[in-house]
Amino acid sequence: MSENYKNMWESLGLDLAAHDALLDILGKGYQDIYLAQKNRPQGMGYFDFVMSEVHGLRIKELMDEKAAGRKVIGSFCVFVPEEIVLAADATLVGLCSGADFAMEEVENYLPRNTCALIKSAFGFKLGKVCPYLESADMIVGENTCDGKKKAYETLKNLVQNLYVMDLPQVKSTEGRSLLKVEYWRFKDAVEKLSGIKIDTQRLLKGIEIVNNKRKAIYRLSALRKADPAPVSGLDALLANQIFFYDNPVRFTESVNSICDELEKRIQNRKGVFPEKTPRILISGCPMAVPNWKFPWIIETSGAVIVGEESCVGERGTRNLTDSTGSTVEELMEAVIDRYFKVDCAIFTPNPDRLGHIVEMAEDYKADGVILYGLQFCQPYLMEAMPVEKALEKKNIPVLRIDTDYSMEYIGQLKTRVEAFIELIK
Ligand code: BJ8
């Protein structure tokens, strides 16, 4: 791939040597973690291809879109409404990163005790290895956790085009009003960037595309309720990760065609693991590409992951946007309503999330829940305590894990996971 895209990467200002090194690690990790799996659905071939071209063909597509006058907007959070972006003929791409890079340099800008997700985003910028970040015409930060809020103050000096969206922290009338103001302000900013006025038809179209994408990924999730599980948690996570990068219409078609295949597998009782394999629900911090470490540990320790209560998973994708409005104002209200339901741990109090985790554990017939927290992520690590209590009340076994992106201590993590799986068998 390198030779074909070298000029494109160079024009984006990437550090070619560092970027090659990253792609080598990514390729090797993918081979060892993904391609080594057994009994994968054939439809995963599409996602294997997307991953093999994640810095190649997809970036070329974005560059072609830009050449045709479309804008690219990058985001770090599921609160950035893709409906509005698509309504302005722009493309939204995820910028969260799931690997350590240029860490020494990162620690010149961020304290060591910052969560891996934030550090990684800085590492990809400072190391000049992320073509998504470099091709974005606008980068949207959001005032969610304290780490991100303060990090954007610094990021503003490293990128030319940072737009910061304020977000509520309380699910109150005032909180919703703030979200409303901010979504209208965002709509104005996107219109200004793209030169396109968002009208009813455009917004409806954006809503329809994103709803279809969510329906498809939700359909995939629902099929994982079967025993034996028709698809591995690793593969389902990959689909949830690619949700943030791929062309949304093509993504929807590809996920739906995998679902057709999985339905046949379920009819034939064909699974990725044998029937009665212990079933795990993961809940907590988002896992961005290529953060596959922990799911890999679980699925090579004798269990299968059947769901993710995560923003790269059901927290981010559930709930559709009502498309019955007939004016921009009504449709914007529907967009605001939909996003105001996202139960990120930055909200206080946040009882909906507790209820949703219990509901998912029951729906997906999980034998146990693993609460996955990134070290130094206060919102999710703090919330893990009440979540643990709520699950214990329902007699659902729980394991709390806090970790980072490093490959150190994998042995210890695996030992803890294996002991938990033994317990829930
Ligand atoms: S809506 S979860 S995508 S903010 S892991 S950076 S919380 S210290 S990512 Fe998130 Fe939006 Fe919420 Fe979802 Fe902070 Fe925690 Fe780091 Fe996190």
Residues whose N, C-alpha, C, O or C-beta is under 5 A from the ligand:
A	BS01	BJ8	F76 C77 V78 F79 C115 L117 T144 C145 G147 K148 C285 C311 C344 L374 F376 C377 Q378 P379
